């Protein structure tokens, strides 16, 4: 699966940024819920371990989920993840994370995309599982790039995330127990390569056009729609962009306008 290679390339790009940091830099808080860089890399590492378990050992994966559910009860996910990794941090964490990412990519690259794997909610296909890991790496990585003041140079591999945003159109409404008020708006997105990606049909639902990167930032809730240059027309399109959510879990609201952005300069 090409998505496995895309996941690895995205992980390596983020790893290259981390290689420039001092140990103390890893404790710098980001604009994502105040999580530190250590928190973010632990989160990516723990859930890469989890997806590996879902592939190799369903019993161990079930035990992990049980421990995770008990660990976050009355606490916070970053605290559980720090305990799970025995406080691993800094460059030792970076090394462990990228080694696991390489192993995970190698394992998934040879799988049948339709293979069903256990996950926190419903089972997922192998293709959906590794695409979700790519999306998480890209989305959480955004907070790291932001706090370092680095403008990420995206490639067309973000097409995986754009398609995930499209495919979770219905989920966004269902997750909030709202009936979709119409069909999905048409999308016309400019890819990093200059290609134009189009999804959906022209309808009364409206249209969303502009940067594919910015669309991905909105559906992953890295940015508020008001902080992008995306052109949105139609009431349905505006509603979707005000609450789009391409990741699993209970409904979450996008960040407030202006609350997540690239720093003026890095550490």
C-alpha positions, 0 to 999 in steps of 0.5 A, a space after each residue: 500500500 502506497 499509504 504505508 510509504 506516505 505514512 513513513 515519509 511524513 514521519 521522517 519529515 517530522 523526525 528531521 525537524 526534531 533532530 534539530 532540538 535540544 532535550 529541553 526543547 521537547 518540553 516546549 508547549 504547543 498550541 494544541 491543548 498545551 501539549 508539549 512536543 514530548 506529549 505529541 511524539 509520545 501520543 504518535 508513538 503509543 498509537 503506532 504501537 497500538 496499530 502494530 498490536 492490532 495487526 500482530 496480537 489481538 489479545 495484546 491489543 485488547 489488553 492495551 485498550 483495557 489499560 488505556 481506558 482505565 488509565 484515562 479514567 479521571 485523568 488525561 491521555 498524555 499522562 497515561 501515554 507517559 506512564 505507558 512509555 515509562 516517561 520516555 522523552 527527548 531524543 530517546 523518544 524520537 529514536 524509539 518513535 521513528 524506529 517503530 514507524 519504520 517497522 509499522 510502515 514495512 508491515 503494512 506495505 505488504 498487507 491486503 488493504 481489505 484486511 480487517 483489524 481491531 481498533 478502539 471503535 469498529 474494526 477497520 481495514 488495513 488501508 483505513 488503519 494506516 491512512 489514519 496513522 498518516 493523518 494523525 502524524 500529519 495533524 499532530 505534527 502541525 502543532 510541532 511545525 507551528 511552535 518551531 515557526 516552520 512552514 511545512 512543505 507538503 507534497 501530494 501525499 496529503 491527498 490521502 488526508 483530503 480524501 479522508 476529509 471527504 469520506 468523513 462528510 457523513 460521519 461529521 453529522 452522524 457523530 453530532 446526531 444531526 441529519 445532513 442538511 443536503 449533499 456534500 458540497 463540491 470541492 475544488 482543491 489545489 494540490 501542492 504539485 499544482 494539480 487540481 483535485 475535485 470531489 462531489 458535484 455542483 449543487 445547492 450545498 455550495 462549494 469549497 475551493 482553495 488550498 488542499 493543505 488548508 482544507 486538510 488543516 480544517 478537517 483535522 481541526 488544526 485550523 479554524 476555517 476563518 484562519 484560512 484563505 479557503 473560499 466557501 459558498 453555500 450554507 451547507 458548506 459553511 456548516 460543514 467547515 464549522 465542525 468538520 472532523 475526520 478523526 474518530 471519537 466524540 464530537 470536538 469543536 474546531 479551535 477558536 479563530 486565531 488560536 492555532 498558528 505558526 510562530 513568528 520564529 522557531 526555538 
